[in-house]
Structure formats: C-alpha cells, structure tokens
C-alpha cells in the first residue's frame, strides 16, 4: 500500500471528501435495540460492524479514540483492535487517536504497538524531539521495525478552551508555544518522504480557532492538518477554507458526535440517519475544500 500521505492525496484528488469520522463509542448514545443484553465491548463491536460499511461509502478515514475503548479494560481494547482492523478491511484509512508521547524505549514500544493497528497516530510533543523520534521512524520508507509509510498528527493547537492555558504562552521571542511546536512539526517532516507537496508529519489544529488558522497554515506549509472540533464543540466546516490548497489538499476535517450520535436511541432508522449524516458532512467538506462557498 502507498504511504498514508500518498494514499490520502490520491483519494482526495480522485474525488473523496477530506473528511474523517471520529469513533468515540459511548454506551448511553448507542441504539437501545443494539444487543441490549450484551456487554459493552460486544455492543461497541456490533455498532461498528453495522456502521463502518456505511461510512466507507462517504469518507476515506476514521479516527477511533482509544480512551472510549480502554475504559472497558481488556475487552474494550480488544474492541479497539477489532474496530481498527474492520475499518481497514473496508478500505478506510485509520487514524489512531492515542495522543502518545514518551521517551526512549517506551516511545518505541508505543509506536510498534499502535502502528500495527493504524495508518496514522496522534501525538503530543511536550517531552521533546526524542519522544516523537520512534514514531517518525515509521513514517520513512521503512522504519527500524519494518514498518514504513505511516503518518503522525502532532498536537499543535487543540480544540478545547483550556488550550489557552499553555499553547498561548508568549515566549521571549514573541512567538507563542503553539507557534514553536508548529515550527518543530515542519522541521521534523522535512527529511521524510513527501507526496503531493506534503510530509507525513501533520498537525492537529482545532476547528474552534478559525482566526488562527491562516497563521498556523503559514507555519505548517507542508503538513496535513487534522481539524477536530466541528459540530458539538462549535467549529464549522465553512470556517476551514484557509487550511486547504488550491487542489483541495492539505487538511482533513473531523467530526464525531454529529455523525455517530445523530439519532435518538429509540429510532429504528438509526443506521440510515448515520449514513445520511456522513453523506452530508462529506459533501460539506468537499465543497469547502474545492472552493464552492455557500
């Protein structure tokens, strides 16, 4: 398979939407009639068994958030493994939302374990370059573990209100902390294989900060931007046009609850609601990326 960045660029240039569906399973939001007597992991697996084929018709990527699986222990992690594998079998690219970042052999162990399941991972960078190096190794043609062609999305400007607490801190140079992290992302990706002008070292930039998007895009000229925060967190797809280049490349918009929790729990047509929401979200992302403004 081509590298993540090559594959996602090819799909978008062929007409796929720059859309990612977040998979954040919550038992209180699952359909009431979905294995009501099953344990949490069984219900989660059944939900994605039914929804992944519908999602694959409309978006190129999904982003399972490991926290919502791990809360159910070993069975929950097994459900995460199943979900990643089932998504890839359906032709979906998988961004593992694991937000890892540690040093030395610990980081290597995280990289080996999580890249076995996902095409790309989210990382936090605040332990420094050595904490991301093992993950970057897997983004090359072939890493030390044999993996290659992977991608990472480094937390630069997160979507939560508390992002201001640290990411807005002004340094002696006049730059903010998130600016320095953005510059590091650009530096880390410089020597890795590019595809269509983009490196495999991307950045998470919250859709809830549209006024900062143009500035951060300039600091991250060769990074794919993963843009969470659309929908329940208040971000809108329409605000995200500056993230895309003239070809509609360079960014992936994420939405979770607005698609996967768009139905009433007792709605017998819940699966059709999910597919309709995925179709609408994909169309909105495609329109904004290609410059068709409303």
Secondary structure, 3 states (H helix, E strand, C coil): CCCHHHHHHHHHHCCCCCEEEEECCCHHHCCCCCCCCCCHHHHHHHHHHHHHHHHCCCCCEEEEECHHHHCCHHHHHHHHHHHHHHHHHCCCEEEEEEEECCCHHHHHHHHHHHHCCCCEEEECCCCCHHHHHHHHHCCCCCCCCCCCCCEEEEEEECCCHHHHHHHCCECCCCCEHHHHHHHHHHHHHCCCCCECCEEEEEEEECCCCHHHHHHHHHHCCCEEEEECCECCCCECHHHHHHHCCCCCCCEEEEECHHHHCCCCCCCCCHHHHHHHHHHHHHHHHHHHHCCCCC
